[in-house]
Amino acid sequence: LVIPVKDREMMESIVEMREEMPNPLSKIYYLQEYVRRPPRDIRAIVVGDRVVTAVYRYAAEGEWKTNIARGGKAEPCPISKELEDICLRAAAAVGGGVLGIDIMEDEARGLLVHEVNNTVEFRGAASVSSIDIAQEIVSYAMKVVRA
């Protein structure tokens, strides 16, 4: 459950509600700084030691999440040196492989990684990318198996 918390009162209400739930997992909280960003984020697909493609993900009308499966839209994103560097560092931090790196653009601080996914949904990226992402993943897997 991801909720943007606007103020202390809202946070206290959420905690109070979740503390009443019987499931112990409801009592685990992950807090993340609110980042003022454009109405989009970046999903980069890392395969091995390469950033094979990247897309801007825009939220659907009335939504704040940039999830393509929830009606968001994707557009190609150029892979700059800065984007490539931050993605490869994030991938190395979790041991590499096939990853989806989600990045926010902060006006003052530049690119910020906010999520690294080891189960990569790439349908949205594939729909606007000239790269055959599935083939890249298969080729990488074959290379790993043969090593």
N, CA, C and O atoms as a GROMACS GRO file, in nm:
protein
  588
    1LEU      N    1   0.085  -0.118   0.000
    1LEU     CA    2   0.000   0.000   0.000
    1LEU      C    3   0.089   0.123   0.000
    1LEU      O    4   0.170   0.142   0.090
    2VAL      N    5   0.074   0.207  -0.100
    2VAL     CA    6   0.153   0.329  -0.111
    2VAL      C    7   0.058   0.448  -0.100
    2VAL      O    8  -0.038   0.460  -0.176
    3ILE      N    9   0.087   0.534  -0.003
    3ILE     CA   10   0.001   0.650   0.022
    3ILE      C   11   0.087   0.775   0.035
    3ILE      O   12   0.179   0.777   0.117
    4PRO      N   13   0.059   0.878  -0.043
    4PRO     CA   14   0.131   1.004  -0.021
    4PRO      C   15   0.073   1.073   0.102
    4PRO      O   16  -0.046   1.106   0.106
    5VAL      N   17   0.156   1.095   0.203
    5VAL     CA   18   0.111   1.154   0.328
    5VAL      C   19   0.130   1.305   0.321
    5VAL      O   20   0.241   1.354   0.297
    6LYS      N   21   0.023   1.378   0.341
    6LYS     CA   22   0.026   1.523   0.327
    6LYS      C   23   0.070   1.596   0.454
    6LYS      O   24   0.133   1.701   0.447
    7ASP      N   25   0.038   1.538   0.572
    7ASP     CA   26   0.072   1.606   0.697
    7ASP      C   27   0.073   1.506   0.812
    7ASP      O   28   0.042   1.388   0.794
    8ARG      N   29   0.109   1.553   0.930
    8ARG     CA   30   0.120   1.468   1.048
    8ARG      C   31  -0.014   1.404   1.084
    8ARG      O   32  -0.019   1.286   1.119
    9GLU      N   33  -0.121   1.480   1.077
    9GLU     CA   34  -0.253   1.428   1.112
    9GLU      C   35  -0.291   1.310   1.022
    9GLU      O   36  -0.343   1.209   1.070
   10MET      N   37  -0.264   1.322   0.895
   10MET     CA   38  -0.293   1.213   0.802
   10MET      C   39  -0.209   1.090   0.838
   10MET      O   40  -0.260   0.978   0.837
   11MET      N   41  -0.082   1.110   0.868
   11MET     CA   42   0.005   0.999   0.904
   11MET      C   43  -0.046   0.929   1.030
   11MET      O   44  -0.050   0.806   1.035
   12GLU      N   45  -0.085   1.006   1.130
   12GLU     CA   46  -0.136   0.948   1.254
   12GLU      C   47  -0.263   0.866   1.228
   12GLU      O   48  -0.281   0.761   1.288
   13SER      N   49  -0.350   0.914   1.141
   13SER     CA   50  -0.472   0.840   1.106
   13SER      C   51  -0.439   0.708   1.038
   13SER      O   52  -0.501   0.606   1.066
   14ILE      N   53  -0.344   0.710   0.948
   14ILE     CA   54  -0.304   0.588   0.876
   14ILE      C   55  -0.246   0.487   0.974
   14ILE      O   56  -0.282   0.369   0.970
   15VAL      N   57  -0.157   0.532   1.060
   15VAL     CA   58  -0.095   0.441   1.158
   15VAL      C   59  -0.202   0.384   1.250
   15VAL      O   60  -0.203   0.263   1.276
   16GLU      N   61  -0.291   0.467   1.299
   16GLU     CA   62  -0.398   0.421   1.388
   16GLU      C   63  -0.482   0.313   1.320
   16GLU      O   64  -0.512   0.210   1.381
   17MET      N   65  -0.520   0.336   1.196
   17MET     CA   66  -0.601   0.239   1.122
   17MET      C   67  -0.525   0.108   1.102
   17MET      O   68  -0.580   0.000   1.124
   18ARG      N   69  -0.400   0.118   1.061
   18ARG     CA   70  -0.322  -0.003   1.031
   18ARG      C   71  -0.287  -0.081   1.157
   18ARG      O   72  -0.274  -0.203   1.152
   19GLU      N   73  -0.272  -0.014   1.269
   19GLU     CA   74  -0.242  -0.083   1.394
   19GLU      C   75  -0.359  -0.170   1.440
   19GLU      O   76  -0.339  -0.264   1.518
   20GLU      N   77  -0.478  -0.142   1.393
   20GLU     CA   78  -0.596  -0.221   1.428
   20GLU      C   79  -0.609  -0.347   1.341
   20GLU      O   80  -0.687  -0.436   1.373
   21MET      N   81  -0.534  -0.354   1.235
   21MET     CA   82  -0.541  -0.470   1.144
   21MET      C   83  -0.470  -0.588   1.208
   21MET      O   84  -0.365  -0.572   1.271
   22PRO      N   85  -0.527  -0.710   1.192
   22PRO     CA   86  -0.467  -0.827   1.257
   22PRO      C   87  -0.336  -0.876   1.193
   22PRO      O   88  -0.254  -0.938   1.260
   23ASN      N   89  -0.316  -0.850   1.066
   23ASN     CA   90  -0.198  -0.900   0.996
   23ASN      C   91  -0.074  -0.823   1.041
   23ASN      O   92  -0.070  -0.700   1.029
   24PRO      N   93   0.030  -0.893   1.092
   24PRO     CA   94   0.151  -0.823   1.136
   24PRO      C   95   0.219  -0.744   1.024
   24PRO      O   96   0.288  -0.645   1.052
   25LEU      N   97   0.200  -0.784   0.899
   25LEU     CA   98   0.261  -0.711   0.788
   25LEU      C   99   0.201  -0.571   0.774
   25LEU      O  100   0.263  -0.483   0.715
   26SER      N  101   0.080  -0.552   0.826
   26SER     CA  102   0.017  -0.420   0.822
   26SER      C  103   0.086  -0.321   0.914
   26SER      O  104   0.062  -0.200   0.907
   27LYS      N  105   0.171  -0.372   1.000
   27LYS     CA  106   0.239  -0.286   1.097
   27LYS      C  107   0.383  -0.252   1.056
   27LYS      O  108   0.461  -0.199   1.135
   28ILE      N  109   0.416  -0.285   0.933
   28ILE     CA  110   0.547  -0.250   0.879
   28ILE      C  111   0.530  -0.126   0.793
   28ILE      O  112   0.442  -0.120   0.708
   29TYR      N  113   0.616  -0.028   0.816
   29TYR     CA  114   0.605   0.099   0.744
   29TYR      C  115   0.737   0.130   0.674
   29TYR      O  116   0.845   0.114   0.732
   30TYR      N  117   0.727   0.174   0.552
   30TYR     CA  118   0.842   0.224   0.477
   30TYR      C  119   0.813   0.371   0.448
   30TYR      O  120   0.713   0.404   0.385
   31LEU      N  121   0.899   0.455   0.494
   31LEU     CA  122   0.881   0.598   0.470
   31LEU      C  123   0.981   0.644   0.366
   31LEU      O  124   1.098   0.606   0.368
   32GLN      N  125   0.933   0.725   0.275
   32GLN     CA  126   1.017   0.776   0.168
   32GLN      C  127   0.992   0.926   0.156
   32GLN      O  128   0.879   0.972   0.160
   33GLU      N  129   1.099   0.998   0.141
   33GLU     CA  130   1.089   1.142   0.125
   33GLU      C  131   1.001   1.176   0.004
   33GLU      O  132   1.007   1.111  -0.099
   34TYR      N  133   0.920   1.278   0.021
   34TYR     CA  134   0.842   1.328  -0.092
   34TYR      C  135   0.936   1.409  -0.182
   34TYR      O  136   1.004   1.500  -0.135
   35VAL      N  137   0.938   1.376  -0.308
   35VAL     CA  138   1.024   1.444  -0.404
   35VAL      C  139   0.935   1.521  -0.501
   35VAL      O  140   0.848   1.464  -0.567
   36ARG      N  141   0.959   1.650  -0.509
   36ARG     CA  142   0.887   1.731  -0.608
   36ARG      C  143   0.949   1.700  -0.744
   36ARG      O  144   1.068   1.723  -0.767
   37ARG      N  145   0.867   1.649  -0.832
   37ARG     CA  146   0.916   1.602  -0.961
   37ARG      C  147   0.815   1.637  -1.069
   37ARG      O  148   0.701   1.673  -1.039
   38PRO      N  149   0.857   1.626  -1.193
   38PRO     CA  150   0.760   1.642  -1.302
   38PRO      C  151   0.653   1.531  -1.289
   38PRO      O  152   0.673   1.437  -1.212
   39PRO      N  153   0.544   1.539  -1.362
   39PRO     CA  154   0.439   1.436  -1.351
   39PRO      C  155   0.478   1.307  -1.425
   39PRO      O  156   0.398   1.248  -1.498
   40ARG      N  157   0.600   1.266  -1.405
   40ARG     CA  158   0.651   1.146  -1.471
   40ARG      C  159   0.766   1.092  -1.388
   40ARG      O  160   0.818   1.159  -1.299
   41ASP      N  161   0.804   0.968  -1.419
   41ASP     CA  162   0.931   0.915  -1.370
   41ASP      C  163   0.996   0.843  -1.487
   41ASP      O  164   0.945   0.844  -1.599
   42ILE      N  165   1.109   0.782  -1.461
   42ILE     CA  166   1.182   0.709  -1.566
   42ILE      C  167   1.193   0.564  -1.523
   42ILE      O  168   1.228   0.534  -1.409
   43ARG      N  169   1.162   0.472  -1.615
   43ARG     CA  170   1.187   0.330  -1.593
   43ARG      C  171   1.298   0.292  -1.691
   43ARG      O  172   1.281   0.300  -1.812
   44ALA      N  173   1.411   0.250  -1.636
   44ALA     CA  174   1.522   0.202  -1.718
   44ALA      C  175   1.532   0.051  -1.700
   44ALA      O  176   1.517   0.000  -1.589
   45ILE      N  177   1.557  -0.019  -1.808
   45ILE     CA  178   1.573  -0.165  -1.803
   45ILE      C  179   1.721  -0.195  -1.815
   45ILE      O  180   1.786  -0.162  -1.915
   46VAL      N  181   1.775  -0.259  -1.711
   46VAL     CA  182   1.915  -0.299  -1.709
   46VAL      C  183   1.921  -0.449  -1.731
   46VAL      O  184   1.852  -0.526  -1.663
   47VAL      N  185   2.002  -0.491  -1.827
   47VAL     CA  186   2.024  -0.632  -1.855
   47VAL      C  187   2.174  -0.654  -1.849
   47VAL      O  188   2.249  -0.608  -1.935
   48GLY      N  189   2.218  -0.726  -1.745
   48GLY     CA  190   2.362  -0.746  -1.726
   48GLY      C  191   2.430  -0.615  -1.694
   48GLY      O  192   2.397  -0.549  -1.596
   49ASP      N  193   2.524  -0.577  -1.778
   49ASP     CA  194   2.599  -0.453  -1.755
   49ASP      C  195   2.559  -0.342  -1.852
   49ASP      O  196   2.637  -0.252  -1.881
   50ARG      N  197   2.433  -0.351  -1.903
   50ARG     CA  198   2.386  -0.252  -2.001
   50ARG      C  199   2.249  -0.198  -1.965
   50ARG      O  200   2.162  -0.271  -1.918
   51VAL      N  201   2.231  -0.070  -1.988
   51VAL     CA  202   2.097  -0.011  -1.983
   51VAL      C  203   2.043  -0.025  -2.125
   51VAL      O  204   2.084   0.048  -2.215
   52VAL      N  205   1.950  -0.119  -2.145
   52VAL     CA  206   1.907  -0.149  -2.282
   52VAL      C  207   1.801  -0.053  -2.334
   52VAL      O  208   1.793  -0.030  -2.455
   53THR      N  209   1.721   0.003  -2.245
   53THR     CA  210   1.621   0.102  -2.287
   53THR      C  211   1.573   0.178  -2.165
   53THR      O  212   1.593   0.136  -2.051
   54ALA      N  213   1.510   0.291  -2.190
   54ALA     CA  214   1.451   0.371  -2.083
   54ALA      C  215   1.328   0.442  -2.138
   54ALA      O  216   1.323   0.480  -2.256
   55VAL      N  217   1.229   0.458  -2.053
   55VAL     CA  218   1.107   0.528  -2.093
   55VAL      C  219   1.066   0.625  -1.983
   55VAL      O  220   1.089   0.602  -1.864
   56TYR      N  221   1.003   0.733  -2.026
   56TYR     CA  222   0.933   0.820  -1.932
   56TYR      C  223   0.798   0.754  -1.907
   56TYR      O  224   0.733   0.707  -2.001
   57ARG      N  225   0.755   0.751  -1.782
   57ARG     CA  226   0.622   0.700  -1.748
   57ARG      C  227   0.540   0.814  -1.690
   57ARG      O  228   0.578   0.877  -1.591
   58TYR      N  229   0.427   0.840  -1.753
   58TYR     CA  230   0.338   0.948  -1.711
   58TYR      C  231   0.215   0.888  -1.644
   58TYR      O  232   0.160   0.788  -1.690
   59ALA      N  233   0.171   0.950  -1.535
   59ALA     CA  234   0.053   0.904  -1.463
   59ALA      C  235  -0.073   0.926  -1.547
   59ALA      O  236  -0.080   1.019  -1.628
   60ALA      N  237  -0.171   0.839  -1.527
   60ALA     CA  238  -0.301   0.858  -1.590
   60ALA      C  239  -0.369   0.980  -1.527
   60ALA      O  240  -0.335   1.021  -1.416
   61GLU      N  241  -0.464   1.036  -1.598
   61GLU     CA  242  -0.539   1.152  -1.549
   61GLU      C  243  -0.596   1.123  -1.410
   61GLU      O  244  -0.663   1.022  -1.390
   62GLY      N  245  -0.570   1.212  -1.316
   62GLY     CA  246  -0.623   1.198  -1.180
   62GLY      C  247  -0.543   1.106  -1.090
   62GLY      O  248  -0.578   1.089  -0.973
   63GLU      N  249  -0.438   1.046  -1.142
   63GLU     CA  250  -0.353   0.954  -1.064
   63GLU      C  251  -0.222   1.023  -1.030
   63GLU      O  252  -0.183   1.118  -1.097
   64TRP      N  253  -0.154   0.975  -0.930
   64TRP     CA  254  -0.020   1.026  -0.901
   64TRP      C  255   0.085   0.919  -0.928
   64TRP      O  256   0.203   0.950  -0.942
   65LYS      N  257   0.042   0.792  -0.934
   65LYS     CA  258   0.136   0.683  -0.965
   65LYS      C  259   0.157   0.676  -1.116
   65LYS      O  260   0.062   0.692  -1.194
   66THR      N  261   0.280   0.653  -1.156
   66THR     CA  262   0.314   0.649  -1.298
   66THR      C  263   0.312   0.507  -1.354
   66THR      O  264   0.390   0.473  -1.442
   67ASN      N  265   0.225   0.425  -1.302
   67ASN     CA  266   0.217   0.285  -1.338
   67ASN      C  267   0.145   0.269  -1.473
   67ASN      O  268   0.031   0.310  -1.489
   68ILE      N  269   0.213   0.209  -1.569
   68ILE     CA  270   0.156   0.188  -1.702
   68ILE      C  271   0.036   0.093  -1.694
   68ILE      O  272  -0.063   0.112  -1.764
   69ALA      N  273   0.046  -0.010  -1.610
   69ALA     CA  274  -0.063  -0.107  -1.597
   69ALA      C  275  -0.190  -0.043  -1.539
   69ALA      O  276  -0.298  -0.099  -1.552
   70ARG      N  277  -0.176   0.072  -1.476
   70ARG     CA  278  -0.292   0.143  -1.419
   70ARG      C  279  -0.336   0.260  -1.507
   70ARG      O  280  -0.402   0.353  -1.461
   71GLY      N  281  -0.300   0.254  -1.634
   71GLY     CA  282  -0.348   0.355  -1.728
   71GLY      C  283  -0.250   0.465  -1.762
   71GLY      O  284  -0.283   0.557  -1.837
   72GLY      N  285  -0.129   0.458  -1.707
   72GLY     CA  286  -0.028   0.558  -1.741
   72GLY      C  287   0.019   0.538  -1.884
   72GLY      O  288  -0.017   0.441  -1.950
   73LYS      N  289   0.099   0.631  -1.932
   73LYS     CA  290   0.151   0.616  -2.069
   73LYS      C  291   0.303   0.625  -2.067
   73LYS      O  292   0.363   0.684  -1.978
   74ALA      N  293   0.363   0.565  -2.168
   74ALA     CA  294   0.509   0.562  -2.180
   74ALA      C  295   0.552   0.638  -2.304
   74ALA      O  296   0.483   0.639  -2.406
   75GLU      N  297   0.669   0.702  -2.294
   75GLU     CA  298   0.734   0.766  -2.408
   75GLU      C  299   0.882   0.735  -2.400
   75GLU      O  300   0.935   0.719  -2.290
   76PRO      N  301   0.949   0.726  -2.514
   76PRO     CA  302   1.093   0.698  -2.511
   76PRO      C  303   1.169   0.803  -2.430
   76PRO      O  304   1.136   0.921  -2.431
   77CYS      N  305   1.272   0.757  -2.360
   77CYS     CA  306   1.359   0.846  -2.282
   77CYS      C  307   1.502   0.824  -2.330
   77CYS      O  308   1.549   0.710  -2.332
   78PRO      N  309   1.571   0.929  -2.368
   78PRO     CA  310   1.711   0.911  -2.410
   78PRO      C  311   1.796   0.865  -2.292
   78PRO      O  312   1.775   0.907  -2.179
   79ILE      N  313   1.892   0.778  -2.321
   79ILE     CA  314   1.981   0.728  -2.216
   79ILE      C  315   2.105   0.816  -2.213
   79ILE      O  316   2.199   0.796  -2.290
   80SER      N  317   2.104   0.913  -2.124
   80SER     CA  318   2.219   1.002  -2.107
   80SER      C  319   2.328   0.930  -2.028
   80SER      O  320   2.303   0.824  -1.970
   81LYS      N  321   2.445   0.986  -2.027
   81LYS     CA  322   2.556   0.931  -1.948
   81LYS      C  323   2.518   0.929  -1.800
   81LYS      O  324   2.545   0.832  -1.730
   82GLU      N  325   2.455   1.037  -1.753
   82GLU     CA  326   2.412   1.044  -1.612
   82GLU      C  327   2.312   0.933  -1.579
   82GLU      O  328   2.324   0.868  -1.476
   83LEU      N  329   2.214   0.912  -1.667
   83LEU     CA  330   2.115   0.807  -1.645
   83LEU      C  331   2.181   0.669  -1.646
   83LEU      O  332   2.153   0.586  -1.560
   84GLU      N  333   2.266   0.646  -1.743
   84GLU     CA  334   2.336   0.517  -1.751
   84GLU      C  335   2.418   0.492  -1.625
   84GLU      O  336   2.413   0.383  -1.568
   85ASP      N  337   2.494   0.591  -1.581
   85ASP     CA  338   2.579   0.575  -1.462
   85ASP      C  339   2.497   0.542  -1.338
   85ASP      O  340   2.532   0.450  -1.264
   86ILE      N  341   2.390   0.617  -1.313
   86ILE     CA  342   2.312   0.594  -1.191
   86ILE      C  343   2.243   0.457  -1.196
   86ILE      O  344   2.232   0.390  -1.093
   87CYS      N  345   2.197   0.416  -1.314
   87CYS     CA  346   2.133   0.285  -1.328
   87CYS      C  347   2.232   0.171  -1.303
   87CYS      O  348   2.200   0.075  -1.233
   88LEU      N  349   2.349   0.182  -1.360
   88LEU     CA  350   2.448   0.076  -1.343
   88LEU      C  351   2.498   0.069  -1.199
   88LEU      O  352   2.528  -0.039  -1.149
   89ARG      N  353   2.508   0.184  -1.132
   89ARG     CA  354   2.546   0.183  -0.990
   89ARG      C  355   2.436   0.120  -0.905
   89ARG      O  356   2.464   0.043  -0.813
   90ALA      N  357   2.311   0.152  -0.935
   90ALA     CA  358   2.199   0.092  -0.861
   90ALA      C  359   2.195  -0.059  -0.884
   90ALA      O  360   2.174  -0.136  -0.790
   91ALA      N  361   2.216  -0.102  -1.008
   91ALA     CA  362   2.216  -0.244  -1.040
   91ALA      C  363   2.329  -0.316  -0.966
   91ALA      O  364   2.309  -0.424  -0.911
   92ALA      N  365   2.446  -0.256  -0.964
   92ALA     CA  366   2.560  -0.317  -0.894
   92ALA      C  367   2.532  -0.328  -0.744
   92ALA      O  368   2.575  -0.424  -0.680
   93ALA      N  369   2.462  -0.232  -0.688
   93ALA     CA  370   2.433  -0.232  -0.545
   93ALA      C  371   2.348  -0.351  -0.503
   93ALA      O  372   2.355  -0.395  -0.388
   94VAL      N  373   2.267  -0.405  -0.596
   94VAL     CA  374   2.182  -0.520  -0.562
   94VAL      C  375   2.228  -0.649  -0.629
   94VAL      O  376   2.156  -0.749  -0.626
   95GLY      N  377   2.346  -0.649  -0.689
   95GLY     CA  378   2.401  -0.771  -0.747
   95GLY      C  379   2.376  -0.789  -0.895
   95GLY      O  380   2.411  -0.893  -0.950
   96GLY      N  381   2.317  -0.692  -0.960
   96GLY     CA  382   2.300  -0.697  -1.105
   96GLY      C  383   2.194  -0.794  -1.152
   96GLY      O  384   2.110  -0.838  -1.074
   97GLY      N  385   2.199  -0.828  -1.280
   97GLY     CA  386   2.101  -0.918  -1.341
   97GLY      C  387   2.010  -0.844  -1.436
   97GLY      O  388   2.054  -0.756  -1.510
   98VAL      N  389   1.883  -0.880  -1.433
   98VAL     CA  390   1.781  -0.815  -1.515
   98VAL      C  391   1.695  -0.734  -1.420
   98VAL      O  392   1.626  -0.790  -1.333
   99LEU      N  393   1.698  -0.603  -1.435
   99LEU     CA  394   1.635  -0.514  -1.336
   99LEU      C  395   1.559  -0.400  -1.403
   99LEU      O  396   1.594  -0.356  -1.512
  100GLY      N  397   1.457  -0.354  -1.334
  100GLY     CA  398   1.390  -0.230  -1.370
  100GLY      C  399   1.428  -0.126  -1.267
  100GLY      O  400   1.402  -0.144  -1.148
  101ILE      N  401   1.490  -0.020  -1.310
  101ILE     CA  402   1.534   0.087  -1.220
  101ILE      C  403   1.438   0.204  -1.239
  101ILE      O  404   1.426   0.258  -1.349
  102ASP      N  405   1.370   0.243  -1.132
  102ASP     CA  406   1.277   0.356  -1.138
  102ASP      C  407   1.344   0.479  -1.080
  102ASP      O  408   1.401   0.475  -0.971
  103ILE      N  409   1.337   0.587  -1.154
  103ILE     CA  410   1.413   0.708  -1.123
  103ILE      C  411   1.321   0.830  -1.128
  103ILE      O  412   1.236   0.841  -1.216
  104MET      N  413   1.341   0.920  -1.031
  104MET     CA  414   1.270   1.048  -1.031
  104MET      C  415   1.369   1.158  -1.066
  104MET      O  416   1.488   1.148  -1.037
  105GLU      N  417   1.317   1.263  -1.127
  105GLU     CA  418   1.399   1.379  -1.163
  105GLU      C  419   1.372   1.490  -1.062
  105GLU      O  420   1.261   1.545  -1.056
  106ASP      N  421   1.473   1.524  -0.982
  106ASP     CA  422   1.461   1.632  -0.885
  106ASP      C  423   1.534   1.753  -0.941
  106ASP      O  424   1.649   1.742  -0.984
  107GLU      N  425   1.468   1.868  -0.940
  107GLU     CA  426   1.526   1.989  -0.999
  107GLU      C  427   1.660   2.024  -0.937
  107GLU      O  428   1.753   2.063  -1.009
  108ALA      N  429   1.673   2.012  -0.806
  108ALA     CA  430   1.795   2.053  -0.737
  108ALA      C  431   1.902   1.943  -0.734
  108ALA      O  432   2.021   1.972  -0.743
  109ARG      N  433   1.858   1.818  -0.722
  109ARG     CA  434   1.954   1.708  -0.700
  109ARG      C  435   1.975   1.618  -0.820
  109ARG      O  436   2.059   1.529  -0.816
  110GLY      N  437   1.900   1.639  -0.926
  110GLY     CA  438   1.918   1.556  -1.044
  110GLY      C  439   1.840   1.426  -1.035
  110GLY      O  440   1.730   1.423  -0.979
  111LEU      N  441   1.895   1.320  -1.089
  111LEU     CA  442   1.828   1.191  -1.094
  111LEU      C  443   1.840   1.119  -0.960
  111LEU      O  444   1.948   1.112  -0.902
  112LEU      N  445   1.727   1.065  -0.911
  112LEU     CA  446   1.723   0.993  -0.784
  112LEU      C  447   1.658   0.857  -0.805
  112LEU      O  448   1.547   0.849  -0.856
  113VAL      N  449   1.727   0.750  -0.767
  113VAL     CA  450   1.669   0.616  -0.775
  113VAL      C  451   1.566   0.603  -0.663
  113VAL      O  452   1.597   0.632  -0.547
  114HIS      N  453   1.446   0.560  -0.697
  114HIS     CA  454   1.348   0.537  -0.591
  114HIS      C  455   1.302   0.393  -0.582
  114HIS      O  456   1.232   0.357  -0.488
  115GLU      N  457   1.339   0.310  -0.678
  115GLU     CA  458   1.302   0.170  -0.669
  115GLU      C  459   1.387   0.088  -0.766
  115GLU      O  460   1.418   0.132  -0.876
  116VAL      N  461   1.425  -0.032  -0.720
  116VAL     CA  462   1.495  -0.128  -0.806
  116VAL      C  463   1.411  -0.255  -0.803
  116VAL      O  464   1.389  -0.313  -0.697
  117ASN      N  465   1.366  -0.297  -0.920
  117ASN     CA  466   1.276  -0.413  -0.931
  117ASN      C  467   1.350  -0.531  -0.992
  117ASN      O  468   1.410  -0.520  -1.099
  118ASN      N  469   1.343  -0.646  -0.924
  118ASN     CA  470   1.407  -0.765  -0.980
  118ASN      C  471   1.309  -0.848  -1.062
  118ASN      O  472   1.350  -0.942  -1.130
  119THR      N  473   1.182  -0.815  -1.058
  119THR     CA  474   1.085  -0.874  -1.148
  119THR      C  475   1.034  -0.759  -1.235
  119THR      O  476   0.952  -0.678  -1.192
  120VAL      N  477   1.084  -0.754  -1.355
  120VAL     CA  478   1.066  -0.637  -1.440
  120VAL      C  479   0.943  -0.650  -1.529
  120VAL      O  480   0.933  -0.743  -1.609
  121GLU      N  481   0.851  -0.557  -1.514
  121GLU     CA  482   0.738  -0.547  -1.607
  121GLU      C  483   0.784  -0.450  -1.715
  121GLU      O  484   0.816  -0.335  -1.686
  122PHE      N  485   0.787  -0.497  -1.839
  122PHE     CA  486   0.841  -0.411  -1.944
  122PHE      C  487   0.748  -0.396  -2.064
  122PHE      O  488   0.791  -0.352  -2.170
  123ARG      N  489   0.622  -0.431  -2.048
  123ARG     CA  490   0.528  -0.418  -2.160
  123ARG      C  491   0.517  -0.273  -2.207
  123ARG      O  492   0.519  -0.246  -2.327
  124GLY      N  493   0.506  -0.180  -2.112
  124GLY     CA  494   0.498  -0.039  -2.149
  124GLY      C  495   0.623   0.009  -2.220
  124GLY      O  496   0.615   0.080  -2.320
  125ALA      N  497   0.739  -0.031  -2.168
  125ALA     CA  498   0.865   0.007  -2.230
  125ALA      C  499   0.877  -0.054  -2.370
  125ALA      O  500   0.922   0.013  -2.464
  126ALA      N  501   0.838  -0.180  -2.383
  126ALA     CA  502   0.848  -0.247  -2.513
  126ALA      C  503   0.759  -0.182  -2.618
  126ALA      O  504   0.790  -0.184  -2.737
  127SER      N  505   0.648  -0.124  -2.573
  127SER     CA  506   0.555  -0.064  -2.669
  127SER      C  507   0.609   0.063  -2.735
  127SER      O  508   0.560   0.103  -2.841
  128VAL      N  509   0.709   0.126  -2.674
  128VAL     CA  510   0.763   0.251  -2.732
  128VAL      C  511   0.913   0.243  -2.761
  128VAL      O  512   0.973   0.341  -2.806
  129SER      N  513   0.973   0.128  -2.736
  129SER     CA  514   1.118   0.113  -2.756
  129SER      C  515   1.146   0.040  -2.887
  129SER      O  516   1.070  -0.047  -2.928
  130SER      N  517   1.255   0.076  -2.950
  130SER     CA  518   1.297   0.004  -3.071
  130SER      C  519   1.378  -0.120  -3.035
  130SER      O  520   1.414  -0.199  -3.123
  131ILE      N  521   1.406  -0.138  -2.908
  131ILE     CA  522   1.485  -0.252  -2.860
  131ILE      C  523   1.392  -0.370  -2.832
  131ILE      O  524   1.285  -0.351  -2.775
  132ASP      N  525   1.433  -0.490  -2.870
  132ASP     CA  526   1.359  -0.611  -2.837
  132ASP      C  527   1.404  -0.654  -2.696
  132ASP      O  528   1.499  -0.730  -2.681
  133ILE      N  529   1.334  -0.604  -2.596
  133ILE     CA  530   1.374  -0.625  -2.456
  133ILE      C  531   1.373  -0.773  -2.421
  133ILE      O  532   1.465  -0.821  -2.356
  134ALA      N  533   1.271  -0.845  -2.464
  134ALA     CA  534   1.263  -0.988  -2.434
  134ALA      C  535   1.384  -1.062  -2.491
  134ALA      O  536   1.441  -1.148  -2.424
  135GLN      N  537   1.423  -1.029  -2.613
  135GLN     CA  538   1.540  -1.093  -2.674
  135GLN      C  539   1.668  -1.058  -2.598
  135GLN      O  540   1.755  -1.144  -2.581
  136GLU      N  541   1.680  -0.935  -2.552
  136GLU     CA  542   1.796  -0.895  -2.471
  136GLU      C  543   1.805  -0.980  -2.345
  136GLU      O  544   1.913  -1.023  -2.306
  137ILE      N  545   1.690  -1.003  -2.281
  137ILE     CA  546   1.687  -1.082  -2.158
  137ILE      C  547   1.724  -1.227  -2.187
  137ILE      O  548   1.802  -1.287  -2.113
  138VAL      N  549   1.668  -1.284  -2.293
  138VAL     CA  550   1.698  -1.422  -2.331
  138VAL      C  551   1.847  -1.437  -2.363
  138VAL      O  552   1.911  -1.532  -2.318
  139SER      N  553   1.902  -1.345  -2.441
  139SER     CA  554   2.045  -1.351  -2.476
  139SER      C  555   2.132  -1.344  -2.350
  139SER      O  556   2.230  -1.417  -2.338
  140TYR      N  557   2.095  -1.257  -2.259
  140TYR     CA  558   2.170  -1.246  -2.133
  140TYR      C  559   2.160  -1.376  -2.053
  140TYR      O  560   2.261  -1.424  -2.001
  141ALA      N  561   2.041  -1.432  -2.043
  141ALA     CA  562   2.022  -1.556  -1.968
  141ALA      C  563   2.105  -1.669  -2.029
  141ALA      O  564   2.166  -1.748  -1.956
  142MET      N  565   2.108  -1.678  -2.161
  142MET     CA  566   2.188  -1.782  -2.227
  142MET      C  567   2.336  -1.762  -2.198
  142MET      O  568   2.409  -1.859  -2.175
  143LYS      N  569   2.381  -1.638  -2.200
  143LYS     CA  570   2.521  -1.607  -2.170
  143LYS      C  571   2.556  -1.648  -2.027
  143LYS      O  572   2.664  -1.704  -2.002
  144VAL      N  573   2.467  -1.621  -1.933
  144VAL     CA  574   2.490  -1.656  -1.792
  144VAL      C  575   2.494  -1.808  -1.776
  144VAL      O  576   2.579  -1.860  -1.703
  145VAL      N  577   2.403  -1.879  -1.841
  145VAL     CA  578   2.396  -2.024  -1.830
  145VAL      C  579   2.522  -2.089  -1.888
  145VAL      O  580   2.572  -2.188  -1.835
  146ARG      N  581   2.573  -2.032  -1.997
  146ARG     CA  582   2.691  -2.090  -2.062
  146ARG      C  583   2.821  -2.057  -1.990
  146ARG      O  584   2.923  -2.123  -2.014
  147ALA      N  585   2.820  -1.959  -1.903
  147ALA     CA  586   2.943  -1.916  -1.834
  147ALA      C  587   2.988  -2.015  -1.728
  147ALA      O  588   3.089  -1.993  -1.662
   0.00000   0.00000   0.00000
